[in-house]
């Protein structure tokens, strides 16, 4: 079964852990000095937060799968949709060992589809990424510039 993945860069990890723990009424499954992760079933989400010197906010979104076969199927659909993907095998990221397929959607949002097959003792191979616009452990790929949406009057 697939699980939605969100990775949020936060300026204050302890404060963010408190917020999300209260919101989800659950403690993180993983806590490191620069990272925390909740593996929730309701809602079915893998929420990761980190304070790794990037711009705050959504770092990337993704889909976590339960097998290498599911990852292959999902990556094939991404390629069939006409988007260029970047595949990684046996990579270390976010204190986990994973196989991944990265893609940028038409709006410039970075998507990570991945199968995790083990834990790791370090954050990952891409500990510090010079391009702050790239996702946490994503390869350095150019990200499309998107014009901001026009400001609309508030309603409701």
C-alpha positions, 0 to 999 in steps of 0.5 A: 500500500502506498503512503504519501510523503511530505518533507518540511524544512523547519527553522526550529526542530524542537518546536516543530516536533511539539506542533506535529506531535500535538496535531497527530496525537503521536510522537515521532517514530524517528528523532535525530538532532536534525530530523524527525519522522512520523509514520502515520496510518491515519492519515496514511502519511510519512511526514518528515521534518528537518532543520538542514539549512534550507529555506523553510517550508515544503522541501518535497513531496512523494510517494512511499511504496512497499516494494521494489516492484511497486517503485518500478511501476510508479517510475514507469508511469512517471516516464510515460507521463513524459517527465524525465526521472532520475533514478537512485539505487541503494542511496542513503537519505533521511537516515534510511537506505532506499531506492528512488525515482525523482521527477519535477512536475509541470509546476516545478514541484519535486516529487520523490517516489521511493522504496525504503529497505533499511535504516542508516546511521547518518542522514545521507550521502548528500549531507549538504546540498549547495543548491538550496532549491533541490530536495533533501537528498535529491540529485542536483537537477534544475528546477523550473521557475514558476511565476507566483499566482496573482493575489486574490481578495480573501473570501469566506 
